[in-house]
Amino acid sequence: MKRRILVNTYGSAFPLKMDLDPQMLSDCQLLKSLVIHEATLGNGIQEIPIYHDRLRQLQIVKCRVLRISVRCPQLETLSLKGNNAAIRSAATSCPLLESLDMSNCSCVSDETLREIARPCGNLHVLNASYCPNISLESVRLPMLTVLKLHSCEGITSASMEALSHSYMLEVLELDNCSLLASVSLDLPRLQNIRLVHCRK
């Protein structure tokens, strides 16, 4: 039976302040999924470690994360939506990662994507929506099957050259990319493309 830890503070006037006890995680040896919502993790001085040998899914959503370190060698799904802390180190220390949501993270850039692409050869699903510093310049993501880049201010027609290397791509979403003037792609596996509210 899968064990699941859920920290949820919906309806609270203030975020929950918590320290994630490493011993708690190690005691739950069969833990597969950890979901933390709307919490403050850490105090900015000590790094919060999330280390677990069997964890497959980790979601840290709408949290104030000050310092965090993630090392989960079996992790397949990681959501750090809206959290700028530790995206690079978290993704690059999880070699089996298949799905990554780093939407609404202002610190994510093309350099971040390049650093993630090298160690994460199994990454198939990437959501980098609402990341204003992404243009895909010199970024190669050949393993992706799903790419979501909603409201990415840096995406232009020149970005399509980088996407041509994602030959496995099946789903591409480019909603509200206001500088995207034209789209020219030769992607034989592409099944769905969204171009909603691309003003030009």
Contacts in CASP RR format, 6 or more apart in sequence:
PFRMAT RR
TARGET T0000
AUTHOR 0000-0000-0000
METHOD contacts of the structure
MODEL  1
MKRRILVNTYGSAFPLKMDLDPQMLSDCQLLKSLVIHEATLGNGIQEIPI
YHDRLRQLQIVKCRVLRISVRCPQLETLSLKGNNAAIRSAATSCPLLESL
DMSNCSCVSDETLREIARPCGNLHVLNASYCPNISLESVRLPMLTVLKLH
SCEGITSASMEALSHSYMLEVLELDNCSLLASVSLDLPRLQNIRLVHCRK
1 30 0 8 1.000
2 30 0 8 1.000
2 32 0 8 1.000
2 33 0 8 1.000
3 28 0 8 1.000
3 30 0 8 1.000
3 31 0 8 1.000
3 32 0 8 1.000
3 33 0 8 1.000
4 31 0 8 1.000
4 32 0 8 1.000
4 33 0 8 1.000
4 34 0 8 1.000
4 35 0 8 1.000
5 28 0 8 1.000
5 31 0 8 1.000
5 33 0 8 1.000
5 34 0 8 1.000
5 35 0 8 1.000
6 35 0 8 1.000
6 37 0 8 1.000
7 16 0 8 1.000
7 18 0 8 1.000
7 35 0 8 1.000
7 36 0 8 1.000
7 37 0 8 1.000
7 39 0 8 1.000
8 35 0 8 1.000
8 37 0 8 1.000
8 38 0 8 1.000
9 15 0 8 1.000
9 16 0 8 1.000
9 37 0 8 1.000
9 38 0 8 1.000
9 39 0 8 1.000
10 37 0 8 1.000
10 38 0 8 1.000
12 38 0 8 1.000
15 38 0 8 1.000
15 39 0 8 1.000
15 40 0 8 1.000
15 63 0 8 1.000
15 64 0 8 1.000
16 38 0 8 1.000
16 39 0 8 1.000
16 40 0 8 1.000
17 39 0 8 1.000
17 40 0 8 1.000
17 42 0 8 1.000
18 39 0 8 1.000
18 40 0 8 1.000
18 41 0 8 1.000
18 42 0 8 1.000
19 41 0 8 1.000
19 42 0 8 1.000
19 48 0 8 1.000
20 36 0 8 1.000
20 41 0 8 1.000
20 48 0 8 1.000
20 49 0 8 1.000
20 50 0 8 1.000
22 49 0 8 1.000
22 51 0 8 1.000
25 31 0 8 1.000
25 34 0 8 1.000
25 50 0 8 1.000
25 51 0 8 1.000
25 52 0 8 1.000
25 55 0 8 1.000
26 51 0 8 1.000
26 52 0 8 1.000
28 52 0 8 1.000
29 54 0 8 1.000
30 54 0 8 1.000
31 52 0 8 1.000
31 54 0 8 1.000
31 55 0 8 1.000
32 54 0 8 1.000
32 55 0 8 1.000
32 56 0 8 1.000
32 57 0 8 1.000
33 55 0 8 1.000
33 56 0 8 1.000
33 57 0 8 1.000
33 58 0 8 1.000
34 50 0 8 1.000
34 52 0 8 1.000
34 55 0 8 1.000
34 57 0 8 1.000
34 58 0 8 1.000
34 59 0 8 1.000
35 57 0 8 1.000
35 58 0 8 1.000
35 59 0 8 1.000
35 61 0 8 1.000
36 59 0 8 1.000
36 60 0 8 1.000
36 61 0 8 1.000
36 63 0 8 1.000
37 59 0 8 1.000
37 61 0 8 1.000
37 62 0 8 1.000
37 63 0 8 1.000
38 61 0 8 1.000
38 62 0 8 1.000
38 63 0 8 1.000
39 63 0 8 1.000
39 64 0 8 1.000
40 63 0 8 1.000
40 64 0 8 1.000
40 66 0 8 1.000
41 48 0 8 1.000
41 60 0 8 1.000
41 63 0 8 1.000
41 64 0 8 1.000
41 65 0 8 1.000
41 66 0 8 1.000
41 68 0 8 1.000
42 48 0 8 1.000
42 65 0 8 1.000
42 66 0 8 1.000
42 67 0 8 1.000
42 68 0 8 1.000
43 66 0 8 1.000
44 66 0 8 1.000
44 67 0 8 1.000
45 67 0 8 1.000
46 67 0 8 1.000
47 67 0 8 1.000
47 68 0 8 1.000
47 69 0 8 1.000
48 65 0 8 1.000
48 66 0 8 1.000
48 67 0 8 1.000
48 68 0 8 1.000
48 69 0 8 1.000
49 68 0 8 1.000
49 69 0 8 1.000
49 71 0 8 1.000
50 58 0 8 1.000
50 68 0 8 1.000
50 69 0 8 1.000
50 70 0 8 1.000
50 71 0 8 1.000
50 72 0 8 1.000
51 69 0 8 1.000
51 70 0 8 1.000
51 71 0 8 1.000
51 72 0 8 1.000
52 72 0 8 1.000
53 72 0 8 1.000
53 73 0 8 1.000
53 74 0 8 1.000
54 74 0 8 1.000
55 72 0 8 1.000
55 74 0 8 1.000
55 75 0 8 1.000
56 74 0 8 1.000
56 75 0 8 1.000
56 76 0 8 1.000
56 77 0 8 1.000
57 75 0 8 1.000
57 76 0 8 1.000
57 77 0 8 1.000
57 78 0 8 1.000
58 70 0 8 1.000
58 72 0 8 1.000
58 75 0 8 1.000
58 77 0 8 1.000
58 78 0 8 1.000
58 79 0 8 1.000
59 77 0 8 1.000
59 78 0 8 1.000
59 79 0 8 1.000
59 81 0 8 1.000
60 68 0 8 1.000
60 79 0 8 1.000
60 80 0 8 1.000
60 83 0 8 1.000
61 79 0 8 1.000
61 81 0 8 1.000
61 82 0 8 1.000
61 83 0 8 1.000
62 81 0 8 1.000
62 82 0 8 1.000
63 83 0 8 1.000
65 80 0 8 1.000
65 83 0 8 1.000
65 84 0 8 1.000
65 85 0 8 1.000
65 86 0 8 1.000
66 85 0 8 1.000
67 85 0 8 1.000
67 86 0 8 1.000
68 85 0 8 1.000
68 86 0 8 1.000
68 90 0 8 1.000
69 86 0 8 1.000
69 89 0 8 1.000
69 90 0 8 1.000
70 78 0 8 1.000
70 86 0 8 1.000
70 89 0 8 1.000
70 90 0 8 1.000
70 93 0 8 1.000
70 94 0 8 1.000
71 93 0 8 1.000
71 94 0 8 1.000
72 93 0 8 1.000
72 94 0 8 1.000
73 94 0 8 1.000
73 95 0 8 1.000
73 96 0 8 1.000
74 96 0 8 1.000
75 94 0 8 1.000
75 96 0 8 1.000
75 97 0 8 1.000
76 96 0 8 1.000
76 97 0 8 1.000
76 98 0 8 1.000
76 99 0 8 1.000
77 97 0 8 1.000
77 98 0 8 1.000
77 99 0 8 1.000
78 90 0 8 1.000
78 91 0 8 1.000
78 94 0 8 1.000
78 97 0 8 1.000
78 99 0 8 1.000
78 100 0 8 1.000
78 101 0 8 1.000
79 100 0 8 1.000
79 101 0 8 1.000
80 86 0 8 1.000
80 87 0 8 1.000
80 90 0 8 1.000
80 100 0 8 1.000
80 101 0 8 1.000
80 102 0 8 1.000
80 105 0 8 1.000
81 101 0 8 1.000
81 102 0 8 1.000
81 103 0 8 1.000
81 104 0 8 1.000
81 105 0 8 1.000
81 127 0 8 1.000
82 102 0 8 1.000
82 103 0 8 1.000
82 104 0 8 1.000
82 105 0 8 1.000
83 105 0 8 1.000
84 105 0 8 1.000
84 106 0 8 1.000
84 107 0 8 1.000
84 108 0 8 1.000
87 102 0 8 1.000
87 105 0 8 1.000
87 107 0 8 1.000
87 108 0 8 1.000
87 112 0 8 1.000
88 112 0 8 1.000
88 115 0 8 1.000
88 116 0 8 1.000
91 97 0 8 1.000
91 100 0 8 1.000
91 102 0 8 1.000
91 115 0 8 1.000
91 116 0 8 1.000
91 119 0 8 1.000
91 120 0 8 1.000
92 115 0 8 1.000
92 116 0 8 1.000
92 118 0 8 1.000
92 119 0 8 1.000
92 120 0 8 1.000
94 120 0 8 1.000
95 119 0 8 1.000
95 120 0 8 1.000
95 121 0 8 1.000
95 122 0 8 1.000
96 122 0 8 1.000
97 120 0 8 1.000
97 122 0 8 1.000
97 123 0 8 1.000
98 122 0 8 1.000
98 123 0 8 1.000
98 124 0 8 1.000
98 125 0 8 1.000
99 123 0 8 1.000
99 124 0 8 1.000
99 125 0 8 1.000
99 126 0 8 1.000
100 116 0 8 1.000
100 120 0 8 1.000
100 123 0 8 1.000
100 125 0 8 1.000
100 126 0 8 1.000
100 127 0 8 1.000
101 127 0 8 1.000
102 108 0 8 1.000
102 112 0 8 1.000
102 126 0 8 1.000
102 127 0 8 1.000
102 128 0 8 1.000
102 131 0 8 1.000
103 127 0 8 1.000
103 128 0 8 1.000
103 129 0 8 1.000
103 130 0 8 1.000
103 131 0 8 1.000
103 148 0 8 1.000
103 150 0 8 1.000
104 129 0 8 1.000
104 130 0 8 1.000
104 131 0 8 1.000
105 128 0 8 1.000
105 131 0 8 1.000
106 131 0 8 1.000
106 132 0 8 1.000
106 133 0 8 1.000
107 133 0 8 1.000
108 128 0 8 1.000
108 131 0 8 1.000
108 133 0 8 1.000
108 134 0 8 1.000
109 131 0 8 1.000
109 133 0 8 1.000
109 134 0 8 1.000
110 133 0 8 1.000
110 134 0 8 1.000
110 135 0 8 1.000
110 136 0 8 1.000
110 137 0 8 1.000
110 138 0 8 1.000
110 139 0 8 1.000
113 128 0 8 1.000
113 134 0 8 1.000
113 136 0 8 1.000
113 139 0 8 1.000
113 141 0 8 1.000
114 138 0 8 1.000
114 139 0 8 1.000
114 140 0 8 1.000
116 123 0 8 1.000
117 123 0 8 1.000
117 139 0 8 1.000
117 140 0 8 1.000
117 141 0 8 1.000
117 143 0 8 1.000
120 143 0 8 1.000
121 143 0 8 1.000
122 143 0 8 1.000
123 141 0 8 1.000
123 143 0 8 1.000
123 144 0 8 1.000
124 143 0 8 1.000
124 144 0 8 1.000
124 145 0 8 1.000
124 146 0 8 1.000
124 168 0 8 1.000
125 144 0 8 1.000
125 145 0 8 1.000
125 146 0 8 1.000
126 141 0 8 1.000
126 144 0 8 1.000
126 146 0 8 1.000
126 147 0 8 1.000
126 148 0 8 1.000
127 148 0 8 1.000
128 134 0 8 1.000
128 147 0 8 1.000
128 148 0 8 1.000
128 149 0 8 1.000
128 152 0 8 1.000
129 148 0 8 1.000
129 149 0 8 1.000
129 150 0 8 1.000
129 151 0 8 1.000
129 152 0 8 1.000
129 173 0 8 1.000
130 150 0 8 1.000
130 151 0 8 1.000
130 152 0 8 1.000
131 149 0 8 1.000
131 152 0 8 1.000
132 152 0 8 1.000
132 153 0 8 1.000
132 154 0 8 1.000
133 154 0 8 1.000
134 149 0 8 1.000
134 152 0 8 1.000
134 154 0 8 1.000
134 155 0 8 1.000
135 154 0 8 1.000
135 155 0 8 1.000
135 156 0 8 1.000
135 158 0 8 1.000
135 159 0 8 1.000
136 155 0 8 1.000
136 159 0 8 1.000
136 162 0 8 1.000
136 163 0 8 1.000
137 158 0 8 1.000
137 159 0 8 1.000
137 162 0 8 1.000
138 162 0 8 1.000
139 162 0 8 1.000
140 162 0 8 1.000
140 165 0 8 1.000
141 147 0 8 1.000
141 162 0 8 1.000
141 165 0 8 1.000
141 166 0 8 1.000
142 165 0 8 1.000
142 166 0 8 1.000
142 167 0 8 1.000
142 168 0 8 1.000
143 168 0 8 1.000
144 166 0 8 1.000
144 168 0 8 1.000
144 169 0 8 1.000
145 168 0 8 1.000
145 169 0 8 1.000
145 170 0 8 1.000
145 171 0 8 1.000
145 189 0 8 1.000
146 169 0 8 1.000
146 170 0 8 1.000
146 171 0 8 1.000
147 163 0 8 1.000
147 166 0 8 1.000
147 169 0 8 1.000
147 171 0 8 1.000
147 172 0 8 1.000
147 173 0 8 1.000
148 171 0 8 1.000
148 173 0 8 1.000
149 155 0 8 1.000
149 173 0 8 1.000
149 174 0 8 1.000
149 177 0 8 1.000
150 173 0 8 1.000
150 174 0 8 1.000
150 175 0 8 1.000
150 176 0 8 1.000
150 177 0 8 1.000
151 175 0 8 1.000
151 176 0 8 1.000
151 177 0 8 1.000
152 174 0 8 1.000
152 177 0 8 1.000
153 177 0 8 1.000
153 178 0 8 1.000
153 179 0 8 1.000
154 177 0 8 1.000
154 179 0 8 1.000
155 174 0 8 1.000
155 177 0 8 1.000
155 179 0 8 1.000
155 180 0 8 1.000
156 177 0 8 1.000
156 179 0 8 1.000
156 180 0 8 1.000
156 181 0 8 1.000
157 180 0 8 1.000
157 181 0 8 1.000
157 182 0 8 1.000
157 183 0 8 1.000
157 184 0 8 1.000
159 180 0 8 1.000
160 182 0 8 1.000
160 183 0 8 1.000
160 184 0 8 1.000
160 185 0 8 1.000
163 169 0 8 1.000
163 172 0 8 1.000
163 185 0 8 1.000
163 187 0 8 1.000
164 185 0 8 1.000
164 186 0 8 1.000
164 187 0 8 1.000
166 187 0 8 1.000
167 187 0 8 1.000
167 188 0 8 1.000
167 189 0 8 1.000
168 189 0 8 1.000
169 187 0 8 1.000
169 189 0 8 1.000
169 190 0 8 1.000
170 189 0 8 1.000
170 190 0 8 1.000
170 191 0 8 1.000
170 192 0 8 1.000
171 190 0 8 1.000
171 191 0 8 1.000
171 192 0 8 1.000
171 193 0 8 1.000
172 185 0 8 1.000
172 187 0 8 1.000
172 190 0 8 1.000
172 192 0 8 1.000
172 193 0 8 1.000
172 194 0 8 1.000
173 193 0 8 1.000
173 194 0 8 1.000
174 180 0 8 1.000
174 183 0 8 1.000
174 193 0 8 1.000
174 194 0 8 1.000
174 195 0 8 1.000
174 198 0 8 1.000
175 194 0 8 1.000
175 195 0 8 1.000
175 196 0 8 1.000
175 197 0 8 1.000
175 198 0 8 1.000
176 196 0 8 1.000
176 197 0 8 1.000
176 198 0 8 1.000
177 198 0 8 1.000
178 198 0 8 1.000
178 199 0 8 1.000
178 200 0 8 1.000
179 200 0 8 1.000
180 195 0 8 1.000
180 198 0 8 1.000
180 200 0 8 1.000
181 200 0 8 1.000
183 193 0 8 1.000
183 195 0 8 1.000
185 193 0 8 1.000
END
